Amino acid sequence: MASHGHYKRHFGKHHGYYGTPTYKSWSNMKDRCGKKGYEENITYCEEWEDFRNFLRDMGERPKGSSLDRIDPHGNYCKENCRWVDYETQENNRTNNRKVLYNGELIGVTQLSRKLNISRSSLCNRIDKYGMSVEEAIIYVKNHSKRKEYAN
């Protein structure tokens, strides 16, 4: 009879996905659940203990994407997970700060990328100097070193 270590080493490899982006996403998901510093109450569905069930439900991870929970407070399961690009995932984080800009609630990171301005400078002007979002954008655009490199 094979030792438990021998079984464990080979069990995860027989499906041919060991080491692939899809397998790494599954493995990272499992590692995150219950860790201190992460949302300790977040878990994954029992079926996803087996990689093959995760693969069946989610399919292969598309290039340039990562595993995202639609409801960032919900658990990992077929109904609450999707493959998304990194920007979409970043905007869906529970700690993503949102501001009102042009009548739209938008993440500060997304807004700073959209306008090619520094996120930290934008937040600094809003928080430290009490500027409105629009005032902070104008200030940062007019005083940014990035503007020299735009286009």
KOLVO-829074 format. One record per residue (C-alpha): x negated, y negated, z; residue number from 1. Coordinates in pm, 1 decimal. Each point is the difference from the previous one (the first is absolute). Layout:
N
<lumlo <X,Y,Z>,NUM> ...
***
This chain:
151
<lumlo <0.0,0.0,0.0>,1> <lumlo <-135.6,-341.5,-95.3>,2> <lumlo <-70.3,-256.0,269.5>,3> <lumlo <232.6,-297.5,38.3>,4> <lumlo <-275.8,-232.3,-124.9>,5> <lumlo <-46.8,205.9,-315.9>,6> <lumlo <377.0,1.4,-62.5>,7> <lumlo <28.5,-375.5,54.7>,8> <lumlo <-293.7,-79.1,-230.1>,9> <lumlo <147.5,193.7,-291.4>,10> <lumlo <373.6,-49.2,52.5>,11> <lumlo <-4.7,-366.9,-108.1>,12> <lumlo <-195.5,72.2,-316.7>,13> <lumlo <203.5,273.2,-169.8>,14> <lumlo <243.8,-243.4,-162.2>,15> <lumlo <-279.8,-168.8,-195.4>,16> <lumlo <65.0,-348.0,137.0>,17> <lumlo <-256.8,-8.3,278.9>,18> <lumlo <-198.0,-325.9,-26.0>,19> <lumlo <234.5,-163.4,-252.9>,20> <lumlo <153.5,-345.1,63.2>,21> <lumlo <337.1,167.0,68.0>,22> <lumlo <-149.4,236.5,256.8>,23> <lumlo <-193.0,-285.4,165.1>,24> <lumlo <319.5,-207.1,30.6>,25> <lumlo <175.6,293.7,165.3>,26> <lumlo <-291.3,65.7,233.5>,27> <lumlo <-32.9,-368.7,94.1>,28> <lumlo <374.6,-18.9,66.6>,29> <lumlo <-26.2,291.0,242.4>,30> <lumlo <-304.8,-152.6,170.1>,31> <lumlo <173.4,-336.0,53.1>,32> <lumlo <307.0,143.5,169.6>,33> <lumlo <-16.2,-26.4,377.1>,34> <lumlo <-337.4,-176.9,7.4>,35> <lumlo <-57.9,-276.8,249.7>,36> <lumlo <-28.4,-334.2,-173.9>,37> <lumlo <242.3,119.1,-264.9>,38> <lumlo <372.9,17.5,50.9>,39> <lumlo <-4.3,283.6,251.0>,40> <lumlo <367.0,84.0,-52.2>,41> <lumlo <-41.3,56.6,-375.6>,42> <lumlo <6.9,365.1,-105.3>,43> <lumlo <44.2,203.0,-317.3>,44> <lumlo <269.6,251.7,-80.0>,45> <lumlo <-64.9,360.6,99.5>,46> <lumlo <6.7,119.5,-362.8>,47> <lumlo <-298.7,-220.8,-79.6>,48> <lumlo <-223.7,195.2,235.0>,49> <lumlo <-57.6,211.4,-312.8>,50> <lumlo <-167.8,-197.9,-278.7>,51> <lumlo <191.9,189.7,-267.3>,52> <lumlo <331.4,-138.4,131.8>,53> <lumlo <-141.8,-352.6,1.2>,54> <lumlo <-113.8,47.3,-360.2>,55> <lumlo <340.7,139.3,-100.2>,56> <lumlo <179.5,-302.6,148.5>,57> <lumlo <-239.6,-278.0,-99.5>,58> <lumlo <-174.2,127.3,-311.3>,59> <lumlo <-357.8,-88.0,-78.2>,60> <lumlo <-128.4,-337.7,112.4>,61> <lumlo <-10.8,-236.6,-298.6>,62> <lumlo <-330.5,-174.9,-63.1>,63> <lumlo <-26.6,-330.6,187.6>,64> <lumlo <271.9,85.9,250.0>,65> <lumlo <33.3,106.3,359.7>,66> <lumlo <262.7,156.1,222.4>,67> <lumlo <243.9,-256.7,138.9>,68> <lumlo <293.2,20.5,238.8>,69> <lumlo <297.3,-191.6,-138.7>,70> <lumlo <105.3,-84.1,355.2>,71> <lumlo <-335.0,-68.5,169.9>,72> <lumlo <157.5,84.3,336.5>,73> <lumlo <128.4,337.5,-123.3>,74> <lumlo <-168.0,337.4,-14.8>,75> <lumlo <-175.7,164.6,-291.7>,76> <lumlo <254.8,207.7,-192.5>,77> <lumlo <124.4,40.5,-356.0>,78> <lumlo <278.8,-257.7,45.2>,79> <lumlo <-229.8,-265.6,148.3>,80> <lumlo <-317.8,38.1,-207.0>,81> <lumlo <-113.5,-108.9,-342.7>,82> <lumlo <-318.4,-55.7,-198.2>,83> <lumlo <-68.8,-372.1,-43.6>,84> <lumlo <-283.3,-227.4,-105.6>,85> <lumlo <-211.3,-146.9,279.6>,86> <lumlo <151.3,-348.1,-20.9>,87> <lumlo <353.8,136.0,43.2>,88> <lumlo <-113.3,205.6,296.5>,89> <lumlo <-179.7,-293.4,157.7>,90> <lumlo <314.3,-210.7,-31.3>,91> <lumlo <202.7,274.4,170.1>,92> <lumlo <-217.8,18.4,313.2>,93> <lumlo <162.8,-65.2,335.9>,94> <lumlo <-260.7,-264.1,83.3>,95> <lumlo <31.2,-184.4,-330.8>,96> <lumlo <65.9,-364.2,71.8>,97> <lumlo <274.4,-149.2,-215.7>,98> <lumlo <64.2,-364.8,-83.4>,99> <lumlo <273.2,-180.4,-188.3>,100> <lumlo <-129.9,-132.0,-331.8>,101> <lumlo <223.1,-131.3,-278.9>,102> <lumlo <301.6,154.2,170.6>,103> <lumlo <-160.8,346.4,12.4>,104> <lumlo <-128.9,187.5,304.3>,105> <lumlo <-345.5,112.7,-107.9>,106> <lumlo <-303.0,154.5,169.3>,107> <lumlo <-286.0,-242.7,62.6>,108> <lumlo <-245.6,239.5,-161.8>,109> <lumlo <220.6,33.3,-308.1>,110> <lumlo <44.9,-378.1,-19.2>,111> <lumlo <-370.8,-70.0,32.8>,112> <lumlo <-77.2,249.0,-278.6>,113> <lumlo <274.0,-142.2,-219.6>,114> <lumlo <-139.4,-352.7,40.5>,115> <lumlo <-368.3,104.0,6.9>,116> <lumlo <-62.0,-165.7,335.3>,117> <lumlo <-155.6,116.5,326.1>,118> <lumlo <240.7,183.3,228.8>,119> <lumlo <-192.0,-98.5,313.5>,120> <lumlo <-11.8,-367.9,-101.3>,121> <lumlo <372.5,4.3,-71.3>,122> <lumlo <81.6,155.1,340.2>,123> <lumlo <-241.9,-235.7,173.9>,124> <lumlo <171.3,-308.1,-145.4>,125> <lumlo <343.9,129.6,96.0>,126> <lumlo <-91.8,120.0,350.7>,127> <lumlo <-274.2,-231.4,121.0>,128> <lumlo <105.9,-320.2,-173.2>,129> <lumlo <375.7,56.2,-7.3>,130> <lumlo <34.2,-57.5,-373.0>,131> <lumlo <298.7,126.6,-193.2>,132> <lumlo <-70.3,280.2,-245.6>,133> <lumlo <17.3,-244.7,-291.4>,134> <lumlo <-234.3,-252.2,170.0>,135> <lumlo <-245.0,275.0,86.9>,136> <lumlo <-2.6,127.9,-358.8>,137> <lumlo <-68.4,-346.0,-140.5>,138> <lumlo <-275.3,-61.1,253.6>,139> <lumlo <-168.9,336.1,-58.4>,140> <lumlo <22.4,-36.5,-379.6>,141> <lumlo <-156.1,-346.7,14.6>,142> <lumlo <-280.0,103.8,235.9>,143> <lumlo <-73.2,349.9,-123.1>,144> <lumlo <-334.9,109.2,-138.9>,145> <lumlo <190.2,271.2,-189.8>,146> <lumlo <148.9,-256.4,-237.8>,147> <lumlo <-340.3,-35.1,-164.1>,148> <lumlo <13.1,367.3,-96.2>,149> <lumlo <362.8,23.8,-109.1>,150> <lumlo <47.3,100.1,-363.9>,151> 
***
